[in-house]
Amino acid sequence: MTPLRQRMIHDLQLRGYSDRTVEAYTRAVRQLAQFYHASPDTLTEEQVRQYLIRLTTVQKVARGTHTIALCGIKFFFEQTLGQQWTVLDVARPKGEKKLPVVLSREEVWRVLGAVRIAVYRVCLTTIYACGLRLLEGARLQVPDVDGDRKLLHIHGKRRKDRYVPLPDATLDLLREHWRTHRNPLWLFPTGTRSHVAPLRDPVIGPISRSSLSPSPTSS
């Protein structure tokens, strides 16, 4: 790892960015450098402009991909290098107006009922019932459950914690699921697919984002 990349990582960490954001932003700068076969701190504003134009007109990347690339490059040049370039303020893709796909309650419960692996089904059900993000649900801990007040303590991004209502049915579901592994820390620890033995080791981590998102119905 180059000292310049390490410096950018430290700058991001000092500002409280998540590990995923740090990875995405540094990857954006690395791809810029690879495109020009040069260290990013040697590039000119015009080179950066042409690269961002290429992302839109030649590679035709999705708006989200372009936005992440722009944010990563903008952070690097403005925060790490102290460069204030006009192109970094104007090169923002136009917003897309798309109607969201909204499932009915019956459709949602039908989808959840089709998930065969219990730990994924319970986790996804909790996410839906409590309005959580994917990682917020996957990383729920036993102390986060306040059964007396029917609340979940959610550890949000950049330390923005909050409490969300916990329905009685979801609380009962979580209690029933916890009895299958009895891990003292994680509600959804790794290794709970088979339920062969209780996973009481607190060192075991939570299930991953990728295990929930690709194909949770597969066995």
C-alpha positions in Angstrom: 0.0 0.0 0.0 1.4 3.4 -1.0 1.8 6.2 1.6 -0.6 8.3 -0.4 -3.4 5.7 -0.3 -2.7 5.1 3.4 -3.1 8.8 4.0 -6.4 8.9 2.2 -7.6 5.9 4.3 -6.6 7.7 7.5 -8.4 10.9 6.4 -11.6 8.9 5.8 -11.3 7.1 9.1 -10.8 10.4 11.0 -14.0 11.7 9.5 -15.9 8.6 10.7 -16.6 6.9 7.3 -17.6 3.2 7.4 -15.2 0.5 6.2 -17.4 -0.1 3.1 -17.2 3.6 2.2 -13.5 3.7 2.8 -13.1 0.7 0.5 -15.4 2.2 -2.2 -13.7 5.6 -2.2 -10.2 4.3 -2.3 -11.2 1.9 -5.1 -12.5 4.9 -7.1 -9.2 6.7 -6.8 -7.2 3.5 -7.7 -9.3 3.0 -10.8 -8.6 6.6 -11.8 -4.9 6.1 -11.4 -5.0 2.8 -13.3 -6.8 4.5 -16.2 -3.9 7.0 -16.6 -1.2 4.7 -15.4 0.0 7.4 -13.1 -0.1 8.4 -9.5 -3.3 10.2 -8.8 -1.6 13.2 -7.2 0.1 13.9 -10.5 -3.1 14.2 -12.5 -4.5 17.5 -13.7 -8.1 18.9 -13.4 -8.6 18.3 -17.1 -7.6 14.7 -16.9 -10.1 14.2 -14.0 -12.7 16.0 -16.1 -12.1 13.7 -19.1 -12.2 10.6 -16.9 -15.6 11.5 -15.4 -17.0 12.3 -18.8 -15.8 8.9 -20.0 -17.6 7.2 -17.2 -20.9 8.8 -18.4 -20.5 8.8 -22.2 -18.3 5.7 -22.9 -18.7 3.3 -20.1 -22.2 4.5 -19.4 -22.0 3.4 -15.7 -25.1 3.6 -13.5 -25.8 6.8 -11.7 -24.9 5.2 -8.3 -21.6 4.0 -9.6 -20.8 7.4 -11.1 -21.7 9.1 -7.8 -19.5 6.9 -5.7 -16.6 7.4 -8.1 -17.1 11.2 -8.0 -17.4 11.3 -4.2 -14.2 9.2 -3.8 -12.2 11.3 -6.2 -13.6 14.6 -4.8 -12.6 13.5 -1.3 -9.1 12.6 -2.4 -8.4 15.8 -4.2 -10.1 18.2 -1.8 -9.4 16.6 1.6 -6.3 14.6 1.1 -4.5 16.8 -1.4 -6.2 20.2 -0.6 -7.1 20.8 -4.3 -10.3 22.9 -5.0 -11.3 22.1 -8.5 -14.5 23.4 -10.2 -15.1 20.1 -12.1 -15.6 18.3 -8.8 -18.6 20.5 -8.0 -20.3 20.4 -11.4 -19.7 16.7 -12.5 -22.8 15.3 -10.8 -25.0 13.0 -12.9 -28.7 14.1 -13.4 -31.1 12.3 -11.1 -33.2 9.5 -12.4 -36.9 9.5 -11.7 -38.1 6.0 -11.3 -41.2 4.8 -9.5 -40.3 2.4 -6.7 -41.5 -1.2 -6.8 -43.8 -1.7 -3.8 -44.9 -5.2 -2.7 -48.1 -5.8 -0.9 -48.0 -7.2 2.6 -49.2 -10.6 1.3 -46.4 -10.6 -1.3 -43.7 -9.7 1.3 -44.8 -12.5 3.6 -45.0 -14.9 0.7 -41.4 -14.1 -0.2 -40.2 -14.4 3.4 -42.0 -17.7 3.8 -40.1 -19.1 0.8 -36.7 -18.5 2.6 -35.7 -22.0 3.6 -32.7 -21.3 5.9 -34.2 -20.3 9.3 -31.5 -17.7 10.3 -31.9 -15.8 7.1 -35.7 -16.0 7.3 -35.8 -14.6 10.9 -33.2 -11.9 10.1 -35.0 -10.7 7.0 -38.4 -10.8 8.8 -36.9 -8.6 11.5 -35.5 -6.2 9.0 -38.9 -5.9 7.3 -41.0 -5.7 10.5 -38.7 -3.0 12.1 -37.7 -1.1 9.0 -34.0 -1.8 9.2 -31.1 -1.6 6.7 -29.7 -5.0 5.7 -26.5 -4.7 7.8 -28.4 -3.2 10.8 -30.4 -6.4 10.9 -27.5 -8.8 10.3 -25.5 -7.2 13.1 -28.1 -7.1 15.8 -26.8 -8.0 19.2 -28.6 -9.7 22.1 -28.2 -6.5 24.3 -29.9 -4.5 21.6 -33.3 -6.1 22.4 -35.3 -4.3 25.0 -38.1 -6.8 25.6 -39.6 -4.7 28.4 -40.1 -1.6 26.4 -40.5 -3.5 23.1 -37.6 -1.6 21.4 -34.6 -2.4 19.3 -31.4 -0.4 19.8 -30.0 0.2 16.3 -26.4 1.2 15.8 -26.6 3.5 12.8 -23.9 4.8 10.4 -21.5 7.3 11.9 -22.6 6.5 15.4 -26.2 7.8 14.8 -28.0 5.4 17.0 -31.7 5.1 17.3 -34.5 3.0 18.8 -37.2 1.4 16.7 -40.5 -0.3 17.8 -40.3 -4.0 18.2 -43.6 -5.8 17.5 -44.7 -8.6 19.9 -44.6 -11.2 17.1 -41.1 -10.2 16.1 -39.9 -10.3 19.7 -41.3 -13.8 20.1 -39.6 -14.8 16.9 -36.3 -13.5 18.0 -36.5 -15.2 21.4 -37.4 -18.5 19.7 -34.6 -18.2 17.2 -32.0 -17.3 19.9 -32.8 -20.5 21.8 -31.5 -22.5 18.8 -28.0 -21.2 19.3 -27.8 -19.2 22.6 -24.9 -17.0 21.5 -24.3 -14.4 24.2 -23.6 -11.6 21.8 -25.1 -12.0 18.3 -28.7 -12.6 17.4 -27.7 -14.0 14.0 -24.3 -15.6 14.4 -22.5 -17.4 11.6 -22.8 -21.1 11.6 -26.5 -21.2 12.5 -27.6 -22.7 9.2 -27.6 -26.3 10.5 -28.3 -25.8 14.2 -26.2 -28.8 14.9 -25.0 -27.4 18.2 -25.4 -24.2 20.2 -22.9 -21.5 19.2 -22.1 -20.0 22.6 -18.7 -18.6 21.5 -19.0 -14.8 21.5 -16.0 -14.6 19.2 -18.1 -15.9 16.4 -19.2 -13.0 14.1 -22.6 -12.1 12.7 -23.9 -13.4 9.3 -22.7 -11.3 6.4 -24.5 -9.0 4.1 -23.7 -11.2 1.1 -25.4 -14.2 2.7 -28.7 -12.3 2.9 -28.7 -10.5 -0.4 -27.8 -12.9 -3.2 -30.2 -15.9 -3.0 -31.5 -16.5 0.5 -33.9 -19.1 -0.8 -31.1 -21.5 -1.8 -30.4 -24.4 0.6 
